[in-house]
């Protein structure tokens, strides 16, 4: 799941970055899904910037969540399953 989230994050980041390059320079004319959405007309730059931010979040979340789960205290064993209590 971690790799899938990172791949999606990378794709979203690349689409957003290439969309910003297109908005600033005019390169990559037919790239990106944002230009095909009619409700974003006139707000393409903001939408691409939001895609860059969303891509960065998707790239960093698996690492943050994984580190938090490793620091979490271990779960208590179910009663009767604790080998130290067996006599």
N, C-alpha and C positions, 0 to 999 in steps of 0.2 A: 504494500500500500504506500510505503514511503517513496519508492521509486516512481510509482504512478503519479503521486502528487507533485513530485519534483519535475517530472516530464511535462505535466500540464502547466505547471508554473513557468517552466522555461518557454513553452510555446506561447503562453499569454504575454510573457515579458518580451519575447521577440516580436510578436504582432504589434504590441504597443510601441516598442522602440522604432520599428520600421514605419509605423503610422506617423510617429512624430517626425521622423526624417522626411517623410513625404509631405507633411504639413509645412515644414520649414524650407525644404529645398525643391520639392516637386518630383523627386525620384520615386521609384517604385509605384508607379501610377495605378496599377491594378491589384495592389496588395492589401490584404486585410479585410476583415468582415465588417468593420465599422462603417465603411462607405456604402455598404449595401442596406443599412438600416435607416429607413426614412425619418424616424423620430429623432435621430441624432444629427440631422442636417443642420449645419452651422455650429455644431459643438464637437466636431471631430477631434480637435486638439485636446480638449478636456477629456474626451472619452479615451483617447490613446494614452494620455497621462494616467488616467485611472487604471488602464490595463497594465501599465508599467508597475504601478504600485501594487495591484493585485497579484501580478506575477512575482514580485519580490516577497510578498506575504506568503504565497503558495510555496515558494522555494525555502523559506525560513521556518515555516510551521512544523514540518516533520522533525527538524533538528531540535526545536524548542520543546515540543511535546515528548520526544524521545528522551531528552535530558531530564525532563521533569518526572517521567515515569521511572527512570533509573534511580533518582534520588528519593523516591517515595519509599516509605517504610514497608518491609515485607508483610504480606498478609498473614494473619494468625491462622495456625492450623485448625482444622476441624477437630472437635473433641473426639478423643478415641484414636485419632490418627497421629498423635504426637508420640514419636518413638521414645522420648525421654520419660514419659509417664508410664510406659509399660513396665510391669514389675515382674 
